[in-house]
Amino acid sequence: MRSELILYGTVGCHLCDDAERLLISLELAYQYADIIDDDSLFEQFATSIPVLCDAAKREPLYWPFTTLEITDWLLQR
């Protein structure tokens, strides 16, 4: 079973929009978490968004990333 993906970003971030397009192109289900709504997320990711995380607690995947890098990241155990 594939872990739940979370894309951390914020409204108006064109890089976050690009990351979303990659996830959509791979037909991956994900949650979008706006870091502006959570002080701890903002502190953690403010200068790094977009960031892709999952429930399996892999190391986060920081932008820039490609569809190939997402696929490789998901295959890591």
KENU-288506 format. One record per residue: residue in three letters; y, z, x of N, C-alpha, C in turn. Coordinates in steps of 0.1 Angstrom, whole numbers, plus 5000, padded with zeros to 4 digits. Layout:
ALAYZXYZXYZX...
This chain:
MET498850005008500050005000501250005009ARG502249915006503449905013504450025010SER505050075020505950185018507250135011GLU507850225005509150194998510250165009LEU510950065007511950025017513350075011ILE514150115020515550155017516450085026LEU517450015020518449945028519750035026TYR520250085037521450165037522650065041GLY523650075032524849995034525950045026THR526949955023528049995014528649865008VAL529349884997529949774991531049715000GLY531049575000532049505008531649485022CYS530449515026529949495039529149365039HIS529749265046529149125045527849125053LEU527649215063526449225070525349285061CYS525649375053524749435043524349325033ASP525249245029524849135020523849035027ASP524149015040523148925047521748995048ALA521749125051520449195051519749185038GLU520449205027519849195014519249055011ARG519948955016519448815014518148795022LEU518048855033516748855041515648915033LEU515849035028514849105021514449025008ILE515348975002515048884990514248764994SER514648705005513948585009512448615012LEU512148735017510848785019510148835007GLU510848844996510348894983509849034984LEU510649114992510349254994511149344984ALA510449434978511049534969511749634978TYR512949674974513749774982514749844973GLN515149954978516250034971517450014980TYR518650004974519849994981520550134980ALA520850194991521550324991522950304998ASP523950334990525350314995525650445002ILE525950435015526150555023527450625019ILE528350555012529650615009529450724998ASP528250724992527950824981527350954987ASP527050965000526351075005526951105019ASP527551225020528251255033527251255045SER526051305043525151305055524751165059LEU524451075049524150935052525350865058PHE526550895053527750835059527850875074GLU527651005077527751055090526650995099GLN525450975094524350915102524550765104PHE524950695094524850545095526250475094ALA527350545094528650485092528950365102THR528550375114528850265124527650185126SER526550195118525350125121524850025110ILE525450035098524949965087525049815089PRO524149735083522949785075521849835083VAL521049925077519949985084518749985074LEU517649945078516449935069515550055073CYS515150135063514250245065513050235055ASP512050325057510950325048510350465047ALA509550485037508950615034507950655045ALA507450555052506450585063507150645075LYS508450655075509150715086509050645099ARG508950515098509050435110510450455116GLU510650415128511950415134512850315125PRO514050355122514850265114515050125121LEU515250025113515549895119517049865117TYR517749865128519149845128519549705129TRP520649665122521249535123521749505137PRO521549385142521049265135519549255135PHE518949205124517549175124517249045116THR516148985119515748865113514548885103THR514148785096512948795088511748825096LEU511648765108510548785117510548935121GLU511648985125511749125129511349225118ILE511749185106511449275095509949275093THR509349155093507849145092507149225103ASP507549205115506949275126507049425125TRP508249475120508549615118507649675107LEU507449595097506549645086505049655090LEU504649575100503249575105503049685115GLN504049745120503849855129503249975122ARG502450045129501850165124502250285132
